[in-house]
Amino acid sequence: MTSGRATADVAIVGCGPVGALLANLLGQAGIAVEVYDRERDVYPLPRAVHFDGEVMRIFQMARLVDEIAAFARASSKGMHFVNAEGRTLMIRRGIEGPGPHGWAGNWYFHQPLLEQVLREGLGRFPNVRIHLGHEVGSVDELGARFVVGCDGARSLVRQAIGSRRVDLGLHQPWLVVDLLCDLGRPRVQALPDHTIQLCDPERPMTVVNVGGERRRWEIMLMPGDDPERLAEPAIFWPMMARWLGPEDARLERAAVYTFHSVVQQGWRKGRLLLAGDACHQTPPFLGQGMCAGMRDAANLAWKLAAVIKDGAGESVLDTYESERLPHAQTFIELAVRLGGVLQETDHAAAAARDRRFAAGVEMFDFPQPQLGPGLRLDAPPPVGTIFPQPRLTDGRLMDEAIGRRFAVVGDHSLLEDLRADAVLLPDVGLDWLKRHGVRAAILRPDRYVFGVAQDRTELAAGLAAAKLA
């Protein structure tokens, strides 16, 4: 660990999950990185608890997937929205076995362990230096070609950019209670494995099985609640009495947080960029808050590498916000809609909501939105959506064969004798291609689809547009 002013390709302000992941991806690309964080140690208490299969795939790209899988809990059980009478209204589906990204679709974890793995991963790269216990007072003190603010909702870098805040309408205080449960207790053993969203107008709650002894309750504040006292055990334990009592678990943390739905417009100004909570905040009702930041890191890392290592023009970085903002906003808006179902406290409105689901349980999945305009062909989906990760005939997952490059997948007759600055994978992903009515796809280094083709002419045009031919 070092300190002091340094000159680098990229300075990252904030070494939380997003900043540390970005530093790993850039370090892997051979880019000189300086990472700054005001705290010396990883924050020891739980915060985020869920990521999805796409994020696990990004950890695979960072070559840290085995270390993370060692402590994260894969779940196939999904998320159940249940009304006050115990009737299930909606289920966010789980995935049995490996999902489209080659990994389980849902993972639950203890954030301090994740941050520790990400920080230790930086030790692999002599081109990455970490400055802990270093509070950045001004972006002017960072002598780097680019500065990325991964510094959270009160971002210093965002202030320097002057981004415009767009409010998407949800600002609700909730009490978050993290427990260490006694696994030998019958009531603990009887807890469901899946996540519960209790849509009770008397007191909406969320119950999450984080893994092992860890469980989380999120309890919505109601009119008349005293936020200063709600975190007292004498206040919150009676609210949880239907599940557990203080004899069943030890309290790890109880704190009131306000869940926000916000995006910023203006993720780049010259050498300054933003990622993670610095440019968007997602309510937790879909488990996608940290995931959005990890997708930011994957999108931004290969573009910074293209500019710094491959000589691409800096205008490439303008496509980061144009692509990621609408993608992130899709998840935020769905989380807000789900929050509307969960947080209904008017009894008549809740009864009307329940009647809307009288025909049966509504099933839904994580969305797979299209990136906004940017480094892709201007075409409808599947262009701009993420390509799945099949297992190859040699047993490897597809991304292991591609690395940090563009790739072309498709019918072998289209790829035969093809000259392109890309990894060629004939007869890979044929089911996906058939489903979308195409014969080949050009994949970016972040595995989003640059373009698709029906024949050699279309494929040649797509490769030329991607500057691969």
Stockholm file with secondary structure:
# STOCKHOLM 1.0

chainA/1-469         MTSGRATADVAIVGCGPVGALLANLLGQAGIAVEVYDRERDVYPLPRAVHFDGEVMRIFQMARLVDEIAAFARASSKGMHFVNAEGRTLMIRRGIEGPGPHGWAGNWYFHQPLLEQVLREGLGRFPNVRIHLGHEVGSVDELGARFVVGCDGARSLVRQAIGSRRVDLGLHQPWLVVDLLCDLGRPRVQALPDHTIQLCDPERPMTVVNVGGERRRWEIMLMPGDDPERLAEPAIFWPMMARWLGPEDARLERAAVYTFHSVVQQGWRKGRLLLAGDACHQTPPFLGQGMCAGMRDAANLAWKLAAVIKDGAGESVLDTYESERLPHAQTFIELAVRLGGVLQETDHAAAAARDRRFAAGVEMFDFPQPQLGPGLRLDAPPPVGTIFPQPRLTDGRLMDEAIGRRFAVVGDHSLLEDLRADAVLLPDVGLDWLKRHGVRAAILRPDRYVFGVAQDRTELAAGLAAAKLA
#=GR chainA/1-469 SS CCCSCCEEEEEEECCSHHHHHHHHHHHHTTCCEEEEESCSSCCCSCCCCEEEHHHHHHHHHTTCHHHHHTTSEEECSCEEEEETTSCEEEEECCCSSSCTTSSCSEEECCHHHHHHHHHHHHTTCTTEEEEETCCCCCGGGCEEEEEEECCCTTCHHHHHHTCEEEEEEEEEEEEEEEEEECTTSHHHHTSCSSEEEEECTTCCEEEEEEETTEEEEEEECCTTCCTTTTTSHHHHGGGGTTTCCTTSEEEEEEEEEEEEEEEEECCEETTEEECGGGTEECCGGGSCHHHHHHHHHHHHHHHHHHHHTTCCCGGGGHHHHHHHHHHHHHHHHHHHHHHHHHTCCCHHHHHHHHHHTTTCCEEECCCCCCCCSSSSCSCCTTTTSBCCCCBCTTSCBHHHHHCSSCEEEECHHHHTTCCCSSEEEETCSHHHHHHTTCSEEEECTTSBEEEEESSHHHHHHHHHHTTCC
#=GC SS_cons         CCCSCCEEEEEEECCSHHHHHHHHHHHHTTCCEEEEESCSSCCCSCCCCEEEHHHHHHHHHTTCHHHHHTTSEEECSCEEEEETTSCEEEEECCCSSSCTTSSCSEEECCHHHHHHHHHHHHTTCTTEEEEETCCCCCGGGCEEEEEEECCCTTCHHHHHHTCEEEEEEEEEEEEEEEEEECTTSHHHHTSCSSEEEEECTTCCEEEEEEETTEEEEEEECCTTCCTTTTTSHHHHGGGGTTTCCTTSEEEEEEEEEEEEEEEEECCEETTEEECGGGTEECCGGGSCHHHHHHHHHHHHHHHHHHHHTTCCCGGGGHHHHHHHHHHHHHHHHHHHHHHHHHTCCCHHHHHHHHHHTTTCCEEECCCCCCCCSSSSCSCCTTTTSBCCCCBCTTSCBHHHHHCSSCEEEECHHHHTTCCCSSEEEETCSHHHHHHTTCSEEEECTTSBEEEEESSHHHHHHHHHHTTCC
//
